Amino acid sequence: FMLIVSWKLYLVVIFILPVSVLGMHLLTLKLPRYSKNAHDSLGKANSLLKDTLEGDRTLRVYNLKDKFTAEYTQLLDKHLKYRLKVLSIRTYFPILFITMRFLPFVFCSIYGSYLLYQNEITFGILVAFLQLLGQIVWPMSNIPSFIGNLKNAIGAILRLEEVLELEQTKYAEEKIMVRILLRLLKNWSNEN
């Protein structure tokens, strides 16, 4: 319907919205990698902490607490570095949100005023177009947040896949060890 009301104003909108979405995509290209690295370093830090707490006596005997503390601190620093990169990218989301929400109205109002001055459209058409524009722009302005959250989740999923692959590998290795032990027991029992 907006195309019927004013095709010239519609062309302005068609140009602005995809450019905004493309800008958001380019801004968040590195977000999955940073998110995955943050989750990875935090997972390693938690694993090290768990191992440290389980082997506390061994650490005291061999005086390894300082070594494990330094390693744990290094992993947490790495996690913090990547989380700060993720957060620095996410600071642009409100700016893009506001830009995507109000820029089409500004451009359409300016260009519509020009068309109104040239007597190509009436004031009612401009008001109707701006009213219809809200029906498109308001949902579209949520896209930056959606893309950012999606890319952040992709990083977490990549880390989760690594963890699950590791668990499957451990399980496969245990199955192989059990099969070898069963064969050895079977061979041993056949010999005796």
C-alpha positions in Angstrom: 0.0 0.0 0.0 2.9 2.3 0.7 4.0 1.9 -2.9 0.6 3.1 -4.1 0.6 6.1 -1.8 4.0 7.4 -2.9 6.5 5.3 -4.8 9.2 8.0 -4.4 9.0 7.9 -0.6 8.9 4.1 -0.8 12.2 4.1 -2.6 13.8 6.1 0.2 12.6 3.5 2.7 13.7 0.6 0.6 17.2 2.0 0.5 17.6 2.9 4.2 16.5 -0.3 5.9 18.7 -2.8 4.0 21.7 -0.5 4.5 21.0 -0.5 8.2 20.7 -4.3 8.4 23.9 -4.7 6.4 25.7 -2.3 8.8 24.6 -4.4 11.7 25.8 -7.6 10.0 29.2 -6.1 9.3 29.5 -4.8 12.9 28.8 -8.2 14.4 31.0 -10.4 12.1 33.5 -11.1 14.9 30.9 -11.5 17.6 30.5 -15.4 17.4 34.3 -15.9 17.6 34.7 -13.5 20.6 31.8 -15.1 22.3 33.1 -18.7 21.7 36.6 -17.7 23.0 35.1 -16.1 26.1 33.1 -19.3 26.8 36.1 -21.4 26.1 38.4 -19.6 28.4 35.8 -19.5 31.2 35.2 -23.3 30.7 38.9 -24.0 31.0 39.2 -21.8 34.1 36.3 -23.6 35.8 37.8 -26.9 34.8 41.2 -25.9 36.3 39.5 -24.7 39.4 37.6 -28.0 39.8 40.8 -30.0 39.3 42.6 -27.7 41.8 40.0 -28.2 44.4 39.9 -31.9 43.9 43.6 -32.2 44.2 44.2 -29.7 46.9 46.4 -32.0 49.0 48.6 -32.8 46.0 49.0 -29.1 45.3 50.1 -28.4 48.9 52.6 -31.3 48.9 54.3 -30.3 45.7 53.8 -26.5 46.4 52.0 -25.9 43.1 49.4 -23.5 44.3 51.2 -20.5 42.9 51.4 -22.1 39.5 47.7 -23.0 39.4 46.8 -19.6 40.7 48.8 -17.9 37.9 47.2 -20.2 35.3 43.7 -19.6 36.6 44.3 -15.8 36.7 45.6 -15.9 33.1 42.5 -17.8 31.9 40.2 -15.4 33.7 42.1 -12.4 32.1 41.6 -14.0 28.7 37.9 -14.5 29.4 37.6 -10.9 30.5 39.4 -9.7 27.4 37.0 -11.5 25.1 33.9 -10.5 27.1 35.0 -6.9 26.9 35.3 -7.2 23.1 31.8 -8.7 23.0 30.5 -5.9 25.1 32.3 -3.2 23.1 30.5 -4.4 20.0 27.2 -4.6 21.8 27.5 -0.9 22.9 26.7 0.0 19.3 23.3 -1.8 19.4 21.3 1.1 21.0 22.8 3.5 18.4 21.8 1.3 15.6 18.4 0.7 17.2 17.7 4.4 17.3 19.1 5.0 13.9 17.0 2.3 12.3 13.9 3.5 14.2 14.1 7.3 13.4 16.3 7.7 10.3 13.6 6.5 7.8 11.2 9.0 9.4 13.7 11.8 9.1 14.6 11.1 5.5 10.9 10.5 4.5 9.9 13.7 6.3 12.6 15.8 4.6 12.0 14.3 1.2 8.2 14.3 1.6 8.4 18.0 2.5 10.3 18.6 -0.7 7.7 16.6 -2.7 5.0 18.5 -0.9 6.6 21.8 -1.8 6.8 20.7 -5.4 3.1 19.8 -5.3 3.8 16.2 -6.2 2.0 14.9 -3.1 -0.5 16.3 -0.7 -0.1 16.7 3.1 -2.5 13.9 3.7 -0.4 11.5 1.6 2.7 12.5 3.5 1.0 11.9 6.9 -0.5 8.6 5.6 2.9 7.4 4.4 4.6 8.3 7.7 1.9 6.4 9.6 2.3 3.3 7.4 6.1 3.7 7.7 5.8 3.0 11.4 4.3 -0.4 10.7 7.5 -1.4 8.9 10.2 0.5 10.8 9.2 -0.3 14.4 9.5 -4.1 13.9 12.6 -3.7 11.7 14.4 -1.6 14.4 14.5 -4.7 16.6 16.6 -6.6 14.1 20.0 -5.3 15.4 19.3 -6.6 18.8 18.1 -9.9 17.3 21.2 -10.3 15.1 23.5 -9.5 18.1 21.8 -12.0 20.4 21.8 -14.6 17.6 25.5 -14.2 16.9 26.3 -14.3 20.6 24.4 -17.5 20.9 26.3 -18.9 17.9 29.5 -18.5 19.8 28.1 -20.3 22.8 26.8 -23.1 20.6 30.2 -23.5 19.0 31.8 -23.9 22.4 29.1 -26.4 23.5 29.7 -28.4 20.3 33.4 -28.6 21.3 32.5 -29.8 24.8 30.1 -32.4 23.5 32.6 -33.7 21.0 35.2 -34.0 23.8 32.7 -36.0 25.9 31.9 -38.3 22.9 35.6 -38.8 22.3 36.1 -39.7 26.0 33.2 -42.1 25.8 34.5 -43.7 22.6 37.9 -44.1 24.2 36.4 -45.8 27.2 34.4 -48.1 25.0 37.6 -49.1 23.1 39.4 -49.7 26.4 36.5 -51.9 27.7 36.6 -53.9 24.4 40.4 -54.4 24.7 40.0 -55.5 28.3 37.2 -57.9 27.5 39.3 -59.4 24.7 42.3 -59.7 27.0 40.1 -61.4 29.7 38.6 -63.7 27.1 42.0 -64.6 25.7 43.4 -65.1 29.2 40.4 -67.3 30.2 40.8 -69.4 27.1 44.5 -69.9 27.9 43.8 -71.0 31.4 
